[in-house]
Amino acid sequence: MRAIKRGGYSPQVASNYVDPSKPVYSLSVELTEKFAYDEQNKRTNEVIGHSAWFTQEGLPPFEVKFIEEIKLPKYLSIVEFDNLMAVEVSYNVYFKADSINEVK
């Protein structure tokens, strides 16, 4: 019997893509606002989060969504995520985290 794949974000999915033993570099110098969509799939003016871009050796750049507005470090700073999670939808992977911390 095959297991049913449940939707939703999880840390396990994130760990399938982002290797916690390798550094992650911040690429964004400013956050991008994420907006809500209505029932007709039209964008509203309601900001529901922010996102930024990151990279890790062996991965293409990836976007991470944050509910709260975070402070981004300088370009190419090494960062760690607080509660990085991901979800697979069709052939895409979407990431979200609570915040980031610059690694000194």
NORDA-V530774 format. One record per residue. N is the residue number from 1. RES is the residue in three letters. SS is DSSP state (a for helix, b for strand, c for the rest). OMEGA is omega in radians with two decimals (NA if undefined). Layout:
# NORDA-V530774
N | RES | SS | OMEGA
N | RES | SS | OMEGA
This chain:
# NORDA-V530774
1 | MET | c | -3.08
2 | ARG | c | 3.13
3 | ALA | c | 3.10
4 | ILE | c | 3.13
5 | LYS | c | -3.14
6 | ARG | c | 3.11
7 | GLY | c | 3.10
8 | GLY | c | 3.14
9 | TYR | c | 3.06
10 | SER | b | 3.07
11 | PRO | a | -3.12
12 | GLN | a | 3.12
13 | VAL | a | 3.12
14 | ALA | a | -3.11
15 | SER | a | 3.03
16 | ASN | c | -3.07
17 | TYR | c | -3.07
18 | VAL | c | -3.11
19 | ASP | c | -3.10
20 | PRO | c | -3.14
21 | SER | c | 3.14
22 | LYS | c | 3.13
23 | PRO | c | 3.04
24 | VAL | b | -3.10
25 | TYR | b | 3.09
26 | SER | b | 3.13
27 | LEU | c | -3.05
28 | SER | c | 3.03
29 | VAL | c | 3.01
30 | GLU | c | 3.14
31 | LEU | c | 3.02
32 | THR | b | 3.12
33 | GLU | b | 3.05
34 | LYS | b | -3.04
35 | PHE | b | 3.06
36 | ALA | b | 3.08
37 | TYR | b | -3.12
38 | ASP | c | -3.09
39 | GLU | c | 3.12
40 | GLN | c | 3.14
41 | ASN | c | 3.06
42 | LYS | c | -3.12
43 | ARG | b | 3.05
44 | THR | b | 3.08
45 | ASN | b | -3.12
46 | GLU | b | 3.10
47 | VAL | b | -3.11
48 | ILE | b | 3.13
49 | GLY | b | 3.14
50 | HIS | b | 3.10
51 | SER | b | 3.10
52 | ALA | b | -3.09
53 | TRP | b | -3.10
54 | PHE | b | 3.07
55 | THR | b | 3.08
56 | GLN | b | 3.13
57 | GLU | c | 3.13
58 | GLY | c | 3.14
59 | LEU | c | 2.94
60 | PRO | c | 3.07
61 | PRO | c | -3.14
62 | PHE | b | -3.10
63 | GLU | b | 3.10
64 | VAL | b | 3.13
65 | LYS | b | 3.09
66 | PHE | b | 3.11
67 | ILE | c | 3.13
68 | GLU | c | 3.06
69 | GLU | c | -3.12
70 | ILE | c | 3.06
71 | LYS | c | 3.14
72 | LEU | c | 3.04
73 | PRO | c | 3.11
74 | LYS | c | 3.10
75 | TYR | c | 3.12
76 | LEU | c | 3.01
77 | SER | c | 3.06
78 | ILE | b | -3.09
79 | VAL | b | 2.95
80 | GLU | b | -3.14
81 | PHE | b | 2.95
82 | ASP | b | 3.07
83 | ASN | c | 3.08
84 | LEU | c | 3.11
85 | MET | b | 3.12
86 | ALA | b | 3.07
87 | VAL | b | 3.07
88 | GLU | b | 3.11
89 | VAL | b | -3.01
90 | SER | c | -3.13
91 | TYR | c | -3.14
92 | ASN | b | 3.07
93 | VAL | b | 3.13
94 | TYR | b | -3.11
95 | PHE | b | 2.97
96 | LYS | b | 3.11
97 | ALA | c | 3.11
98 | ASP | c | 3.12
99 | SER | b | 3.08
100 | ILE | b | 3.05
101 | ASN | b | 3.08
102 | GLU | b | 3.11
103 | VAL | c | -3.10
104 | LYS | c | NA
